[in-house]
Amino acid sequence: MTDTPVRVGLVGAGPWARTMHARMLAAGPETTLAGVWARRPEAAAEVAAPYGAPVASSFDELLDTCDAVDFAVPPAVQAELAVRAAKAGKALLLEKPLGPDLAGARAVADAVAEHGVVSQLVLTKRYHPATRDFLRRAAALDDVRGARSCYLHGAFLGGELATAWRLEHGALLDLGPHLIDLLDHAVGRIVSIRGTGDPRRWIELTCEHENGAVSQASLSGAVRLPGVRTRIELFGTEDELVYDTAELDHEECWPVLRREFAQAVRAGRSGELDAARGLRLQELLTRALD
């Protein structure tokens, strides 16, 4: 164990790389932004400039300068490059979904397991204190019988987040991992999942849990709302338990995420939110469309 900052190379130069990933890594003190690489060098330079970080001329050059790699790219690109980074022995900070499809996600998880590297998912809400408090309270409930939940916004209607992969795959792969992860944790292990609707418009998921509970999840990134709406309601023989992100400050997530990733890299041991967890979530979401 050491207090030396973990050198993290960033792959990607899109809006999420610019507004969250680069800023989080550069803020330290647990990490430093060791470099940025993207397929468009000018975009990588724009992301790196505010922090005085170098721009790598190739992905291999980035691997040579860092201890870990952070991915802020479309799922298909992540699935390809994360396997290469794992083979190079680098720890991985991974976005969701793990890959564009189940095969891509499995390739990443298999590479992580084969090469024994640390991995961690950027499931942002999981790093907020309010989310952790909700999950602790949910675990203390004696008998959850049902749950209703939603993750809704209008970002796919236009703007920086209306990217090609999101418009192609819709809310299931973009928003689904967050909500299904929380339901799987708060209600009980999901054993069956069915979906109806169009992920690019509105999709409704029905989950059956191993404890007999049934939950419902509504997902859409293409509805006009004044803000993002994420809400989970748990029902049973005790008072309902509600989780609502409307008042949460997501800036509280980033120091926790950064600190826990650095701790995992230094210890050489992944936490709960690893590539294997990402694969399970992708398996569930794939089943929803079967």
N, C-alpha and C positions, 0 to 999 in steps of 0.2 A: 504494500500500500504506500502511496506517495501523494503529496499535495501538488505535485507538478501538474499544470494544466494538460488535459488531454488535447492533442492536436487533431482537429476534425476538419476534413476536407468536405466541401459542399459541392454536390452535383446538382446543377439546375440554376436557372436565372429567371424564372417566371415570377408572377406576383407573390406567390406564397414563399418562394425562396427569398425574395427581396424583403418582404414585410415581416416575416417571422423567423425563418431558419437562420439566415445570416446574422440578423440582429441578436437572436438568442445566443448563438455560439460565440459571437464577438463580445458579448456582455460579460462573460466569465463570472467569477474567477476560475471555475472548474474546467473551462474549455477555452481554447483559442481557435479562431478561424484561420486554419493553416493555409487555405487556398480555395479557389473557386474554379470549377470547370463547367462549361456548357458547350453545346455544339455551335453556338454563335459566340465567338470570342468577345465581341463588342458588348453583348448582353452580360456576359460573365464579368467584364471589367466594370460595368455599371453597378453590379451587385457588390463587388469587392471594394470599390473605391472608398466608400464612407468609412471603412475600417482599416484601410491601408493593407489589405490582404493581397497576396500575389494571385495572379491569374495563371492557371496551368494551361499549357499548350495542348495537352492530351490527358485522357483519363489515366493512362499509365503514369504520367508525370505527377498527377495528383496523388495517386497511390504511394508514390515514393516519398511524399512529403508529410504524410499524416499517419496517425495511429488508428483513426476511425473515419468512416465515410458516412455523411448525412445525405439522404436522397430527397430532393424536392422536384421530382420529374413525373411525367405520366407513368402509369403502372407498367406498360410494356417496356419502357426504357429502364425502369427500376428493376424489373425481373431479369433483364439481360445483364445489366452492369453490377447488380448486387451479387450475382453468382461469381463474377470475376473478382470482385472485392473480397468475397469470402475465401476464394482460392488463394488470394494474396495474404490472407491472415488478418484482414482488417475487421474491426468491430463495425457493426452496421446500425445506423439509426434510420428506420424504414417508415415510409408513409403507408397509409392504407388507401386502396387495397394492396395486398402484397404483389399482385400481378394482374394482368388484364383478364385472366381466366384461371381456372383451377390448375391447369398444367404449369403455368408460369409461377403461380404461388407455390406450388409443390417444389419446383426447381429451386426457388430461393430457400425454402425451409430445409430441403435436403442438403443444400450446399452449406448452410449454417451448421447443421448437425454433423456433416461429414468432416468439416474443417475445424469444428470446435470453437467458432468465433462467437463473441457476444453479439446479441441482437436486441433491439428494442423498438417498439412501435410508437409512432406519434399519434396515439389516440388521445387527442388534446384534453378532452373533458376528464379523463381518468386522473389527470395530474392536479385537478383543482381540489382544494380542501373541502368544498361543499359536496362534491361528488363522492369523495371518500367518506364523508360523514353520512351521506345517504346510503352508501353500500354497507357501512357498519350497522346502521339502524335497520336496514332490510334484513341483514343476517340475523338480527335478534328477534325478528318476527317469528311467531310459532307456526302460522298457517296462512301462507299466501295462496289464494285460490284463483286470482285473476289479475291481469294488468292491462292497462291501456297506455299507449305511448305514441308520440309523434315527433318527427324531425322535419320541419317545413321551412322553406324560404324561397326567394325568387331569384337567386343568383344566376340560374341558368337562362333567365329571360334576357340577359345582356350584361355587359361589364367584363372586368378582367377575369372573373372566375368562370365565365361561360366558355371554357376551353374545349377543344375538340373531343378529348376523351370523356369529359363529363357529359357533353351533349350526346355522344354516342351511347354511353352506358347508363346514363341517368342516375337517379338517386340511389338505386340499389347498391352499387359498388362504392359510391362516394359517401353517402350518408348512412347507409345500412350498417357498415362495420361499427360505427359508434353506438347505434341504438341496440343492435343485436348483442354486442359485447355487454352492455349494461343489463339488458334483460336476462341474458345467460348467467350473469353474476348475481343480480338482485332477486330474481324470481326462482331460479333453479336451472340446472343444466337442461338445455334445449335438446329434445330427442326427435322432434318432428317439426318441419316448417313448410308452410305452403304460401304461395304468393298469387295475387290476382291483380290485374291492371297492367299499365305500361310504365316501366321505370323512368321513361323520359317525360312522363306527365304526372302520374300518381300511381303508386303501388301500395297495396295493403298486404301485410304479412300476418299470418296466424301461426303462432308457435305453441307447441305442446311441450311441457317440461316434465322431467322425470318424477317430480313430486306430485304430478296430477294437475298442476295449474295450467291455465291457458292465457296467453298474452296476445295482444294485438299491437301492430306497429304500422303507422301511416307515414309514408315517405314521399316527399316531393321537393324538387328544387325549382319548380316551374309554376309557382303560385304567387300572386302579388300579396305581400304582407308588409306591414310597417317595419318588421324586423324578423330575425331568426326566431323560430318557436321550437323549443325542445322541451318535452315534458313527459314524465313517467308517473303513472298513478298505480299504486299497489293496493289491492283490496283483499280482505280476508276476514278472520274472526276478530281482529283488532281494528283500531281506527285506521283509516286509509293513510298511506305514506306517499307524499308527493315530492317529486324532484322536478324543479323548473329552473332553467338556465337564464331566464329573462333578466335577472338582476345580477348575474355573475360577471365579474371582471376577468376576462380570459388572460389578462396580463399576469395574473397570479399563477397561471399554469406553467409558464416558460421557465422560471427559476427552478421549479420542482423537477420538470422534465430534464433540464440540463444537469442538475445536480445528480439525479438518479442514474442518468446515462453515464456520467463520469465515474460514479461509484462502481457501476457494473463493469466498466472497462478496466478500472484499476484492480478490481477483485477478480476479473476474469470469469465472471459468472452472471448470466442473464437473470432478469427478474421475471415476474409473471407475464408481462406484456412483451413476449418475445416473438420470434418468427413462427414458432409452433402455434402460438395463439392466433397469429394472423392467418395461418393456414386453416385452423378450425373455423374461424369466422368466414373465410372464403368458401369452405366446404358447405357451411350452412346457407350462405347466400346463393350458391350454385344450386343447392337442392330446392330453394324456393321457386326456381323457374322450371324445375323438372315437370 
